[in-house]
Amino acid sequence: MKLSRTLVVLDLETTGTWIEKDKIIEIAMIKCLPDSSQQIFDKRVNPGIPIPARVSEITGIKDEDVKDKPPFYEIAREVFEFIGDADLGGYNVERFDVPLLMRELNEAGLKLEIGARHIFDAQKVYHLNVKRDLSAAYQLYCNKPLQGAHSAIVDTQATLEILGAQTKMYGKGTDDLDSLLEYDYVQTSEYFDLERKFRWWNGELYMMFGKYARTENLREIAKKDPSYLQWILTKDFSTDVKNMVQGVLNGTHPQTPCMGGDFFSPAG
């Protein structure tokens, strides 16, 4: 791969996927220079908040692994200088890693300018060039082209065949459809509700809408402005949401997301 400019390919492991709040627990970067030489930067970071169990399960990084590591602000200048004026690359970096890194650097008093850089996002290129629709899935799992796509019954039959093929492929030697349940997406469980209007972070629930969006958690709002939560009880929210909000108003800490599971999703 020929380079006309220096490229830094990076990846972050974080406490979650909320760009405005979650923290870095590991940052890895490879600097590729036009002369084909490379430099590597790889450090773990103490996020200052608990690492959710789901994150530890995915990354292998637990609280005890980073308790003696520096907080990000202590290595921020080193990260900033390693990147320099290089272009940036990675997988899903445009939507996640770069914005979160920019926020962490900004909190450390450093501004990572993006305007003059190119960002090479492998996920973006992949998604734009490889079909990921039903026809592509049918070809992949059933090894034949889908004839008559976009007819409801044809698409339904194709989906049934795909599920059968996936059960055989991923079912660990069983034809039991329930074997696919382990592939349920965990990213939805970082939200309390299916509409994604309430989000978990660090054991607290935050609203994703209205004047308190992403700023104060529900227990703080209940103390500061209970009438705002009472307004929610009069509007078109689900029974689960209303019961949760009423509990917060009554002084009960919200316990479990409606969809269950941990409140983390891997960034990719």
C-alpha positions in Angstrom: 0.0 0.0 0.0 1.6 3.2 -1.2 1.2 6.3 1.0 1.6 9.9 0.0 1.0 11.1 3.6 1.6 9.6 7.0 -1.4 7.5 8.1 -2.3 6.6 11.7 -4.6 3.6 12.0 -6.2 3.5 15.4 -8.6 1.6 17.6 -10.2 2.4 21.0 -11.5 0.0 23.6 -14.0 1.9 25.8 -16.4 1.6 28.7 -19.3 1.8 26.2 -20.5 3.5 23.1 -21.8 6.8 24.3 -19.4 9.2 22.6 -20.3 12.1 24.9 -19.7 10.2 28.2 -17.8 6.9 27.8 -14.1 6.6 28.5 -11.1 5.0 26.8 -9.6 1.9 28.5 -7.1 1.1 25.8 -5.8 3.0 22.7 -3.7 1.4 20.0 -2.2 3.2 17.0 0.0 2.2 14.2 1.8 5.1 12.4 2.6 4.2 8.8 5.0 6.6 7.0 5.5 7.0 3.3 8.9 5.3 3.5 7.1 2.1 4.6 8.3 2.3 8.2 5.9 2.0 11.1 5.7 3.1 14.7 3.4 1.5 17.3 1.6 3.1 20.3 -0.4 0.8 22.6 -1.5 1.9 26.1 -4.2 0.9 28.6 -5.9 3.7 30.5 -7.7 4.0 33.8 -11.1 5.3 32.9 -12.0 6.5 36.3 -15.3 4.7 36.2 -16.3 1.0 36.5 -15.8 -1.1 33.4 -19.2 -2.9 32.7 -19.1 -6.7 32.9 -20.0 -6.9 29.2 -17.0 -4.8 28.2 -14.7 -7.0 30.2 -16.2 -10.0 28.6 -15.6 -8.6 25.1 -12.2 -7.0 25.6 -10.7 -9.0 28.4 -10.0 -5.8 30.3 -11.2 -5.7 33.9 -11.1 -2.9 36.5 -8.1 -4.5 38.2 -6.2 -4.5 34.9 -6.3 -0.8 34.7 -6.4 0.4 38.3 -2.7 1.3 38.2 -2.7 2.7 34.6 -2.7 6.4 34.0 -5.9 8.4 33.4 -6.2 9.6 29.8 -5.3 13.2 30.5 -1.8 12.0 31.6 -1.1 10.5 28.2 -3.1 12.9 26.1 -0.2 15.0 25.0 1.7 11.8 24.0 -1.3 10.6 21.9 -1.7 14.1 20.4 1.9 14.3 19.3 2.0 10.7 18.0 -0.9 11.5 15.7 0.6 14.9 14.6 -0.8 16.0 11.3 -1.3 12.4 9.9 -4.4 11.1 8.1 -6.5 8.7 10.2 -7.7 5.2 9.5 -9.6 2.4 11.2 -12.8 0.5 11.4 -15.9 2.6 12.2 -13.5 5.4 13.3 -15.5 8.1 11.5 -18.6 7.6 13.6 -17.1 6.4 16.8 -13.3 6.3 17.6 -12.4 9.7 16.2 -15.2 11.6 17.8 -14.7 10.0 21.2 -10.9 10.5 21.0 -11.5 14.2 20.0 -13.7 14.6 23.1 -11.2 13.0 25.4 -8.4 15.1 24.0 -10.5 18.2 24.3 -11.2 17.5 28.0 -7.4 17.3 28.4 -7.0 20.8 26.8 -5.9 19.6 23.3 -7.8 20.1 20.1 -7.5 17.5 17.4 -8.2 19.3 14.1 -9.9 17.1 11.5 -10.6 19.4 8.6 -7.3 19.0 6.8 -7.0 15.3 7.3 -8.4 12.4 5.3 -10.2 9.7 7.2 -10.0 6.2 5.8 -12.8 4.1 7.3 -12.6 0.5 6.4 -16.1 -0.2 7.6 -17.5 2.6 5.4 -15.7 1.3 2.3 -16.8 -2.2 3.1 -20.5 -1.3 3.5 -20.5 0.8 0.3 -18.9 -1.9 -1.8 -20.4 -5.2 -0.4 -24.1 -5.8 -0.6 -25.6 -6.6 2.8 -29.3 -7.1 1.8 -31.5 -10.2 1.8 -30.3 -11.3 -1.7 -26.7 -11.2 -0.5 -27.5 -13.1 2.6 -29.4 -15.7 0.6 -26.4 -16.2 -1.7 -24.0 -16.5 1.2 -26.0 -18.9 3.4 -28.0 -20.8 0.8 -25.4 -20.7 -2.0 -27.9 -19.8 -4.8 -29.3 -16.6 -6.2 -32.6 -15.3 -4.9 -35.1 -15.2 -7.7 -38.1 -12.8 -7.4 -36.7 -10.7 -4.6 -39.0 -8.1 -3.1 -42.0 -10.3 -3.4 -43.2 -10.7 0.2 -43.7 -14.4 0.0 -40.4 -15.0 -1.8 -38.5 -12.8 0.7 -40.3 -14.6 3.6 -39.4 -18.0 2.3 -35.8 -16.9 1.7 -35.5 -15.7 5.2 -36.8 -19.0 6.5 -34.2 -20.8 4.5 -31.4 -18.5 5.8 -32.4 -19.1 9.4 -32.3 -22.8 8.7 -28.8 -22.5 7.1 -27.6 -20.3 10.0 -28.8 -22.8 12.5 -26.8 -25.5 10.8 -23.8 -23.3 10.4 -23.7 -21.7 13.9 -25.7 -24.1 16.0 -22.7 -26.1 17.3 -23.8 -29.4 16.0 -27.5 -28.9 16.7 -30.5 -28.1 14.5 -32.1 -26.2 17.4 -33.2 -22.7 16.3 -32.7 -21.5 19.9 -28.9 -21.8 19.3 -29.1 -18.5 17.4 -30.3 -16.7 20.5 -26.7 -16.2 21.6 -26.2 -13.9 18.6 -28.8 -11.5 19.9 -27.5 -7.9 19.6 -26.4 -6.6 22.9 -26.2 -3.0 21.7 -30.0 -2.5 22.3 -29.6 -3.2 26.0 -27.7 -0.1 26.6 -31.1 1.6 26.2 -34.0 1.1 28.6 -36.6 1.2 25.9 -37.0 0.0 22.3 -37.5 3.7 21.2 -34.1 4.5 22.6 -35.3 7.5 24.5 -33.7 6.5 27.8 -30.1 5.3 27.9 -28.0 3.7 30.6 -24.6 5.0 31.5 -22.5 4.2 34.5 -25.5 2.7 36.3 -27.8 5.7 35.8 -30.5 6.5 33.2 -30.4 9.5 31.0 -32.9 11.0 28.6 -32.0 11.3 24.9 -34.6 14.0 24.3 -35.8 17.3 25.7 -34.1 20.0 27.8 -32.2 17.5 29.9 -31.0 15.3 27.0 -27.6 13.7 27.7 -26.8 16.0 30.6 -28.4 15.0 34.0 -29.6 11.5 35.0 -33.2 10.8 36.0 -32.5 10.8 39.7 -30.9 14.2 39.5 -33.9 15.5 37.4 -36.3 14.1 40.0 -34.7 16.2 42.7 -34.2 19.3 40.5 -37.4 19.4 38.3 -39.8 16.6 39.2 -42.6 18.3 37.2 -40.7 17.4 34.0 -40.8 13.7 34.9 -44.4 14.0 35.8 -45.1 15.4 32.3 -43.7 12.1 30.9 -46.4 10.2 32.8 -49.1 12.2 30.9 -47.6 11.5 27.4 -47.5 8.7 24.9 -44.7 6.6 26.5 -44.7 2.8 27.1 -46.0 1.3 30.3 -42.5 0.2 31.2 -41.2 3.7 30.8 -44.0 5.2 32.9 -43.5 2.6 35.6 -39.8 3.4 35.6 -40.3 7.1 35.8 -42.9 6.8 38.6 -40.4 4.7 40.5 -37.8 7.4 40.1 -40.2 10.0 41.4 -41.0 7.7 44.3 -37.3 7.5 45.1 -36.6 4.1 43.7 -33.4 3.6 41.7 -34.1 2.2 38.2 -32.8 -1.4 38.1 -33.1 -3.3 34.9 -33.4 -2.3 31.2 -36.6 -3.4 29.7 -34.7 -5.6 27.3 -32.4 -7.1 29.9 -28.6 -7.6 29.7 -25.8 -5.2 30.2 -25.8 -1.6 29.0 -22.8 -1.9 26.7 -22.4 -2.5 23.0 -19.1 -3.1 21.2 -18.0 -0.3 18.9 -16.7 -2.7 16.3 
